[in-house]
Amino acid sequence: MFTILGADGKEYGPVAADKIAAWITGGRANRQTKARRDGETEWKPLGEFAEFAGGETMPSPAAAPTLAPGSTADAVGAATGGELAGRWERLGAVILDALIGCALALPGGGMMLAAGVLSKGTRSPNPALMVAGLVVLGVSILALVIIQIYLLVTRGQTLGKKFLGIKIVTYPDESNPGFVKVWLLRAFVNGIIGAIPMIGGIYTLVDLCFIFRDDKRCIHDLIAGTQVVKA
């Protein structure tokens, strides 16, 4: 296992040698990339390690693609071997999740409307139907939340992401993020910040704009230490 030192000065890892080989093949690292083997303290160029000292999978520095200085991909550890999910795919997954939520809310909401919850004038709401509609609505929403959390924690996917073939992974080693990262930090904490009066709206807009970074990581990805890749 190795830890990579990115151009941003941050450490990424530990990751296995085959993962680093994938980064090398993709042009995200070269012989000059500093790394440290687990159990050692010295940082050395990858080319000095036997695992990466030559072979077809180790391009020379001159052959490695030129990356913009300071770019996310240039940080090595800021890139993974997996293919990043497209921006439209991520937007489509969000829209699909919203549509699924609306569809599940329709039965309960319809029952409450039929009960006269929004009626005006002399008509009195039907209390039994209203309560039944509220129960159906609550159960539907709770079931959806449980399903989404389960899929996120076990697979890094919501229903929308699963349908479009993308998933959330830990950054940069692509492991399963787990409950704390994928739900508590990425969804719950991000939602709390977005709900803050006045500040929340600005934060949400900036968060969405971060999708145009090289690594397509929004602020909620940076908070949680995640990124979205193709499944």
ABEGO torsion letter per residue (X at the ends): XBBBBBAAGBBBOBBBAAAAAAAAAAGABBAABBBBBBGBABBBBAAABAAABEEAABBBAAABBBBBBGBAAAAGAABBABBBBBAAAAAAAAAAAAAAAAAAAAAAAAAAAAAGAABBEABBBBAAAAAAAAAAAAAAAAAAAAAAAAAAAAAGBBAAAAAAGBBBBBOAAGBBAEAAAAAAAAAAAAAAAAABBGAAAAAAAAAAAAAABAAGBBAAAAAAGBBBBBX
